[in-house]
Amino acid sequence: MDCFSQAEEAFSIGMSEADVILFAGDLFDSGYPKPKSWYVAMGILSKRFSKDDSWDGEFISRDRELSANHLRGIPVVAIHGNHEIRRPINPIEALHKSSLLINLHGESVVLEGSDGKLTIHGMGFVPDKYAAKALSSWSPSPEEGFNVLMLHQSVLGYVYPNERPLEIGEIPKGFDLYVFGHIHTPNRGEIHGKPLLIPGSTVRTQLSKSDLKERGIFLFDVEKGVDFFVKLRRQRTLIIKDFHFKDATVREIEKEVREFLNEFPWENYELGPLIRIRILGELKDGERKSDLDLKAISEEFKGKGIISFSNRLTSKFMRRLGRIRMARRGFLSVKELALSIIEEEFGEMHSISPREIFQVLESDLPDEDVLERLRRLLLDNRS
């Protein structure tokens, strides 16, 4: 699986280039990882013991202690993400108990090696609406040496929040480096005049245009105060293809999508690419969106790449149904509903204003007179 191979490559880069490795949350995609995920994660993390390095370290203002194995080899310091929330013990805390990493949540750890002191302050994910209060209650402050603040939250300007995001002014000042998880796309920024690194995920998760950036890890040189982004060598290329249709049949759509995939240069890619196909537009009257067999198309090209679809097709019937629902909920008046339907039916056929048609229809004239007026109106205003 891509997530396993790319996690292993990312960790290998860290092992060869770094003295300390930081995980900013969501090492797992669930608070209940599957046995295979535990197996791979523990295998990757245990490689850090192959290094001969040895550190001194301690928690600040906490009762628990670090074991010798926590400080042997290359220390790995992590926080839990929103995907890993589980009570009473989340999987990151379980890995801490096994000494495979150091887990922080509203606490700080001081590591001291031959080059000096490094203090990492970390808070795992808490629901957005409580984040500012939790951060304020913890109130971390820098120690002697180089200080890193690591969070896994929605932050205004960097990620669209479900609830209330942290504002920049609510994030403590005085740290030398800020590291944020939760955002899936790699990015750089600045907080209180200091560098901010957003490593993102090692695999593409959203399959949207924001996911086109290549994946990798950040290396930060403490002495020089500069960072380097190292791309993962083996990662799939993401390709987004939009198809726009109007009055199309299901068979026409399937034919055009198949033609694109048949002509695609699969041989140009070392790893089969991720292809996201978005089908947009309108079906012909009488055609049903559910009849589009996208699963069969995926099966035809299985093994060449990873193909996913977004079916956003609509129809006149579905649009009208949507407007009727809006009218029932009070968002549209009956008059606005009628005008929109008239405009849809006659807008391209006649230069006459839909409002003029509606005015004739809502008059108190007998039906015969209404029909006659409409006939004359349409004849006089043909495009």
Secondary structure, 3 states (H helix, E strand, C coil): CHHHHHHHHHHHHHHHHCCCEEECCCCCCCCCCCHHHHHHHHHHHHHHHHCCCECEEEEECCCCCCCCHHHECCCEEECCCHHHCCCCCCHHHHHHHCCCCEECCCEEEEEEECCEEEEEEEECCCCHHHHHHHHHHHCCCCCCCEEEEEECCCECCCCCCCCCCECHHHCCCCCCEEEECCCCCCEEEEECCEEEEECCCCCCCCCCHHHCCCCEEEEEECCCCEEEEEECCCCCCEEEEEEEEEEECHHHHHHHHHHHHHHCCHHHCCCCCEEEEEEEEEECCCCCHHHCCHHHHHHHCECCEEEEEEEEEECHHHHHHHHHHHHHCCCCCHHHHHHHHHHHHHCCCECCCHHHHHHHHCCCCCHHHHHHHHHHHHHHCEC
